[in-house]
Amino acid sequence: LGDIGIGAKEGSLPPDDYLVILLRACVELGTFPKADWSVSIMAVDDCAAMLASTIVNAEPALFDAVPRETKGDLISWAELRELLLLAPARKGVRPLTLEPCEYDEWKASVKAAAVSADTPFARLLLLLPSIEQEFAAEDSRRLAGEGRDGRLVVDSAWGKRFGALLAAEFTPATECTAVATAEVELEGPPAELQVGETPLEAVLMAEMELEGPPAELQVEDTPLEAVLEPKSSLEVRLHTTFLTLSVFLGIVLSEGAFAQAQPPPLYELLPSRLVLESFLVRNATEVWWGTLLTLAVYNLAETARLVVVISQRALPLSSRAANSCALVFAAGALLRSLFPVRWGSRPHACLYSLGFDGGFFGSDLLDRIVANVAELSFSMLLALTLALVHDSLGLRRLATASRLLFTPICAAQCACWYSVTTDNKFGHVVEESLWGVTVGAHALLAGLGYAHSGASGPGLERTQQGRVYLKTIVPAVLFVVFMFALDVPMYWEQWKRDEAAGLEYRSVLGGIRQMTTCQDACSDWSKWEPDVLWMSLYFGLVPFLCRALVRAASDTEMLDGHASKVTSKRS
């Protein structure tokens, strides 16, 4: 069936189809480039009618597994413009403007818009080389008399509908509301927007020797407002996630299963492997998100319980501060799990968004603010815990050095803010390098403390503090290896590629403005998969480490008190 642009969400205009991306840019700029291009378009209604009629009516002999390319008839680029301009003027909808202009002039305006941090235009710039090549080749085919078999043809009725949708999409919400209300003063969709019979139907019915399409295959008239208002992505996400988390519970608690005198084995209650695998594949992103969210809720509840238990002891200010840091990090992990942001792509993407103008909840800015607070809390927790252990052994210099290691992480956060606002990856190189050096320094100090702990202090605290040091050294070394073997080189290579391509970076203020909304709400597993590992470890595993540090800080204070008592008795 050729290239069909299909979106991940319900809607009238497929968001990832490059022809739609190109036309959206033309509508937003109000200009239409003059180019020797031709395009092949299949209307979705025609495609659906062809598939449905073939499935229901075609003879078995036709299903011979021999591929036959099916594409829409070629039309020139200028003809496409004329079809779109047939869109009727509607009350409350801005009229479609597509002024012809020279291609170089139009391309320069696209570049200017992309420089101003407009993500759709930046995306279009990446697609333009392949668009130019393909559309020019299609024009050569059309001029040679190819690509016109009359089976899938876009006509004036299609042009009116498609043009009306493009015009409505670029009308502000306050104006667009008029299209979907009684202000249009029509009982149903405008007559010229009705879906009528297409040439394809007549061709198919003649081939199938039918008088007309079956009644159940007729395309119903759909009001424009119903097309323009897809279901809430958040509603779909929450519904699917809830279904994912409750599928096993619902099966096990089935009334039919427990109505029997002898409950059947558990494996008989579970869905078949094929059904389960199909469900997991179709909803992979939601399954991962639901699992991550459940783990984040557990981590916050368990951290809060631990903090409450430990807070009942008489602890100094440093231990209470460590408790607060762990609680803040767990809360931040939950919030970031609730509104996940995919940082590994351009543009950054969210799973869904809430609020106005794209949604602040789900935006880059919210995620970065929460991450800033959480990462500073974790750094403070690590510094305070190791300082307490050093102090308990009388290693004052090591304790002071541990507390000072909070400072480089503050600098790392500044570098991160610079990078995410300007999109300059060199800031991430500095940030991750500072994290690697800081954690490596903590590991070195812990190693020195471990070496000293074997030769000083009573046996009880020597054993316990040695364990704390070992539990710190092992993950710290793994973290440093990961940072300097994978993370820092990755950002370094990205920065070098951007520099070689002459990428123009945003200003800090311009980047902050862009970060206030979700740039791309997406649930495609193939796009989220590269970020799944680090997000799962960050939001799921690190809170466990925070609780271990809290216990270490609390136990160290108790051991310090025990050592004081032993020393007093010896005296």
N, C-alpha and C positions, 0 to 999 in steps of 0.2 A: 504493500500500500504506500510505498514511498516514505517520505519524512512526515510524520504526524506529530505536531506539537501537543503534548498532553501535560496538563498541569497536575501538581500534587494535590491541589485543592479544587473544590467546585468553583466554577466561574465561567464567564463567557469568553474571555480572551486568554488563551494558554500563555502563562507568564514566561516560559522558557523557549518559546518558538521565536527564532531569530527574526522572522518576518514581522511578528507582532512587536518585538523589541524595536525594530527599525521604524515601524509605523508610529509607535508611541512617541519616539523621539521627534518624528516629523510633526506630529500633532502638537507636541509641547513647544517646539520651536516655531510652529506656524509656517514652516517652509517645506518644500518638496524638491529634492535634488533632480536635476535634469541628467539622466543617465541612459545609456543604451542597454537597458536591462529587460528581462522578461522573467516572470515568476509562474510557478505552478501551484495552484491553490485547490484544496479539497474542502468544501463546506462540510462541517461535522454532521449536519442532518443528512446530506447526500451519502456520506460515508456510512453512517449508521443504517440508512435505508438499504444500501447495497448489501451490507453484511447480513442484515436481518432477512432480507428476501432470499439471499443465497442460501442461508442456513435452512430456511423453512421450505423453499420451493425448488432448489436445484436438484437435478437428477444425480443419483449416486455416481454415475460414470464421470461426472465433471470433477470429482474429488480424486484426481490422479497424482497428486503430490508434485505436479510440474509447476514451478513458480511462474507467475505472469505478473510483470510489473504493472501496477495500476497507479496512474498519477492524474492530477487535474490538468485540464487543458491549459496550455501556455497563453498568457496574456501579457501584453507589453506593460512596462512600468507606467507609461502615460495613461494607458487604459485603466489601470488599477486606480490611479488618482481620480479619473472621471467617475468611476463606479462609487468611490467613497464620497465624493462631493454630491452624490444624489441623496445623501442622508437628509431627511426633511428637518426643517427648523422646528424645535419643540419649545414650549414654554418652560422657562427655568433652566434650559440647557444652552450653553454657549455654542454658537454655530461653529462647524468645522472650518478651519482655515489652513489651506495647503498652497501657499504661494510658490510658484516655480522659481527656482534659483539655480545658479551654476553649481556643479557638484563640488568644486574646490571651496567655494564660498560656504556651502552647507557643511562640508566636513570641518572647516575652520570653526564654525559656530558650535559643532559637536565637541570639538576639542576644548573650546573655551568653557562650555558648560561642564565638561568632565573635570577641568582644573578647579572649578568652584565646588568640587566635592559632591557632585550629583552622581550617585551611584549608577543609575540606569545608563547614563551617557558614558561613564567609564567602562561599563560592560559592553556597550555597543562598539566602542573603539577597538576592543579586543576581537570582536566578531567581524568588523568591516573588511579585513583582507579576504576572508573566506567568502563573505557575502558578495564582494565585487567579482571574485573569480567565478562563483557559481552562477550568479544572475547574468553575467556577460555570456557564459557558455549556454545558458538557457535561451538567451536572445538569438544566438547563432542558430540554435535548433529551430526556433520559431521561424526565422527568416528562411531556413531551408525547407520549410513546409512540414516539419515534424511537430509532435506534441499537440495535435488537434484531432482527436478521434471522436469528440462529442459525447463522451460518456460521463465525465465529471466536469461540469462547466459552472463557473460562478457568473451570475447574471446581475441585472439591476436590482432585483429584490434582495439578493445577498449583499450587494453594495450598500443599500439603504440600511439594512440591519447592522452590518459591521461598522459602517460610518457612524450610525447613531450610538453604538456602544462606545466607540472611541471618543466621541464628543462628550458623552455622559461621564466617562471616566475622568476626564480632565475638567469637570465642572466642580467647584467647591461643594462640600457636603450640604451647606445651607441651600444652595441652588438646586442641587441634584435631587433633594427631597421632593421638589415639585414634580419631578418626573414620575415618582412612585406614589402620588396622591391624586385626590380628585381634582386638583388644580389643573390637571391636563384636560379636564372636562371631556373625558372619553370613558365609555363603559368598559372597554377592553383595550387591547393593544391597537395602535393605529392601523388602519387598513393596509397601508403600504409596508407595515412591519410584520404582517401576517406571514406565516410559513406556508407557501403554496406548493403546488406540484412542481417538481423539477424535471428537466429533460431526462435525468437518469431513470426516474420511475417508469417513464414510457418505454425506454430502451429495455429495462429489465423485464417489464411485463410482456413486451413483445417476444422477448427471448423465451420467457417461461410459459408463453401462450395463456396468459391470464388477462382478464379484463382490467384489473386494477390491483393495487396492493391489498393484502388482507386488512380487515378493519383494525385488528389489534396492532398492526404495524404502522398505522397512520401516525404522523407527527402531530401532537396536539399543539394548539395555539398557546403560546406561553407569553404572558404579559412581560413587558420590558423590565418592570420593577422586580419581578421574581428572578429574572436572569441576573440582574445587577446586585442582588443581595444574597451571596452565598452564606451557608451556615457558619456560625462562629467557630473558628479554629480551636479556641480554648474549650468550647463545649465538646467537640469531637475528641480532643486530647484527653480531657478528664474522663469522658465516657469510656474510651478505650483503655485507659490506665486502670480505671476502677474494674473493668471487666477482666483485665489481665491479673490483677491482684486477687480477685475473688473467684476465678474460674475453678480452682481446685477445691476451695472451701464449699462452693455451691454444689459441686459434684458429690463430695464426701457427705454433706449434710442433706442429701436428697431424701425426701420422705420415702420414696419407694425402696431405697437401699436399706433404711433402718426399720422399715415396717416388717421385714423378715425376721424370723426367730433367730437365725444365724446369719450375721452380717457377712456378705461376700468378701473375698480378699480385696485389698486396696487396689491391686492392679486392674481388677474388673471394673472398678468405679472410675478409673482414669480414662480420659479420651484416648482414642487410638493414636499411635505414634504419628501416623500420617496427618491426622487432623491437628494434633498439637504442633507438629513442625510447621504445618501450613499457617497456623495462627501466629506462631512466633516469627516466621519470615515476613508475613504481611504487616505485622505490628512491631517490628524489631525496635524501632526508636521508642515507642510507647512502653514496651516491656522493660527496656533499659532504664527509661526515665522513672517508671513506677518503682523499680527495684532500688534505684539510686535515692529516690525520695523517701522510700520506706527506711532505708539504712540511715539517711540523714535524720529522720525523726527519732529513730532509736538512739542514735549517737547523742542528740541533744537531750533526750530524756535521761539517758544513762549518765551523761556528764553532769546534768543538773542534780541527779540523785547523789552522785559521788561528792559533789561540792557541798550539798546540804549535810551529808554525813560528816565530812571532814571539818566543816565550819563549826560543828558542835565542840571541837577541841579548842583549847586556848592556843591559838597560833599567832605568830607575829605578823606584821603588815606585809612582809615579802611573800609569805605563804598565801595570805588572803588575796594578794594581787595575782599570784599565779593561778589561783582558782578562778578568778574573774576572767583572766585571759583565756583559759580553756573554755569557759562558758561562752565567751564572745565568739571564739573561733567556731564552735559547734553551731551556734545560731547563724553565723555567716555561711557556713557550709549548707545549712538547711535552706536559707534564703536563696543562695545561688543554685541549689538543686531545684528549687521551686520555679525559678526563672532562669533556666540554663542559657548561656550565650556561647556560641561557637566562635572562638577567637582565631582558629586556624585557617580561616578563609577570608577572601575579599569579595564582597563585603562581609563583615561579621554578621552572624545570623542568630536568631532566637528561635526557640521552639514555638512560642506563641507570645502575644503581647497584650497588655491591658492598658486602657486609658485612651487618651485622645491623641490624634495626629500620629498614629503608629504605636503609641503606648510607651510611657516611661518605665512601667513594670515589664521587664524583658529587654530594656535598652542596655547599650554598652555602658552608659554612664552609671546606672544603678549597680551593675555588676562590678565595675571598677571601684566604686566607692566602698561597697561591701568587702571586696577583695583587699583593698587597702587597709581597712580596719582589722580584718581577720588576720592578714599576714603580719601586721605589726604586733598583734596580740600573740601570735605564735612565736615570733622572734623574742618578744619580751618574756614569754613563758619559758622558752629554752634558756635564755640568759639568766633568769632568776633561779631556775631549778639548779643549773650547774653551779651558779655562784653559791647557793646554799650548801651544795655538797662540798665545794672547795672550802667554804668557811668552816664547815663541821670538822674538817681535818686540819684547820689552822693555816690553810694555804691562801692567805689574804691577797697576795698578788694575782694568783690565778682567778680568785673571785672577782677582783676589780677588773681584770681583763675580760672576763665573761660578761660583766655588766656593760662594758664599753662596746661589746660586739653588737649591741642593739643599734648603734649609730649607723653602720654601713647599710643596714636594711632600710633605714629611713632614706638614705641616698638612693637605694635600689628602687624604692617606691616613686621617687621623683623621676628617675630614668624611665620607669614604666609609664608614668603619666605622659611624659614627653612622647614616648613611642606610640601609645594608643591614640593620642590626639592628632599627631602629625602623620602617622602611618610610616614613620621612619624606623626601620627594624634595628638600626644601630642602638637605639635606646634599650631594646630588649637584650642586645649583646652585653651592654653594660650592666643591666639589671641582673641577668642570670649569672654573670661573672661575679658580681658582688655577693649573690646568694651562695655560689659555690665556694668562694674564698671564706665567707663568714662561717658557713657550716664546717668547712675544713679546719678553720681555726678553733672552733668548738671541739672538734674531734682531737686536735692536737693537745688542747688544754686538758681534755678528758684523759688522754693517754698519759700525760704528765701526772695528773692526779691519781690515776690508777697505779702508776709506778711508785708513787709516794705512799699510797694507802697501805701497801704491804709492809711498810716499815714504821708505821706510826699508829697511835690510837689503840683503844681496846679492841678485842676481837670482834665484838658484835657489829660496831659501826664499820670496821674495816671490811667485813664480808658484805654488808648491805651496800655500802658506798661503792665498793668494787663492782658490784652487780650493776649499779646505776651507770657507772662509767662504761662498762662493757655494752650495756643496752643503748648507750648513746653513740659509742664509737662505730659499731657495726652499721646501723642505718645511715649514719653521717657519711661514712666512707662510700657506701653505695650511692648516696645522693650526689656526692662530689663527682664520682665517676660518671654518673648519668648526665650531670650538668656539662662537664667539659668534654665528654665523648660524644654526646648527642645534641643536647639542647643548644648550647652556645654555638657549635658549628652550624647547626640548622639556621639559626637567625643570622649568622655571619654570611652564609651563602645567599640567603634571601636578600640581605642588604646589598651584597655585591651585584646580584641580578638587577635589583631596582636601580642601582647607580649606573650600571651598563645600559639599561633601557632608558635612562634619562628621566625617570619618574619624578614628577614635581610633587613635593610633599605639601600637606595642608598646613595652615597656620594653627597655632594652639587653640585660639578662640574659635576658629572655623571648625576644628575637630570636635571641640566640646559641644558646639551647636549640633553637629551631626550625630554625636553620641547620645543625645537626649531622647532619641526614638529608636525603636527596633528597625533596623535597615532591611531585614529580609526574614520573614517568618517562614520557617522551613522544617519539615519533619522527615525529609528523605534520609534513610539510613546510610546510603552510600556517602552522603556529605557529612553526616555526624560521626561516622565510624572512626576517622582519624583522630578525633578528639575524645573518644569514649575512654581510652585507657587512662590518660592523665586526669580526666575529670573524675573517673571512678576512684582512682587512688587518692586524689586530692580531697574529694568530698566524703569518701567512704573510709579510707584507711588512716589519714592524718588525725581525725578526731580520736581514734584509738591511741595513737602516740601521745596526744595531748593528755589523755587520762592517765597514761603511764607516767608522764612527767609530773602530773599533779600528785599522784601517789608517791612518787619519789621525793618530791618536795616535802610532803607531809611526813613521810617516814624519816627523812633526814632531820627534820625538826625534832621528832620524837627521839631519834638516836642522839642528837646533840644534847637533849635534856638528860638522857640516860648517861652519856659520857660525863656530864657535869656532876651527876650524883656519884658516879664511880670515883671521879677525881676527888670529890669532897670526902668520901669515905676513906680513901687512901691517905689523904692528908690527916 
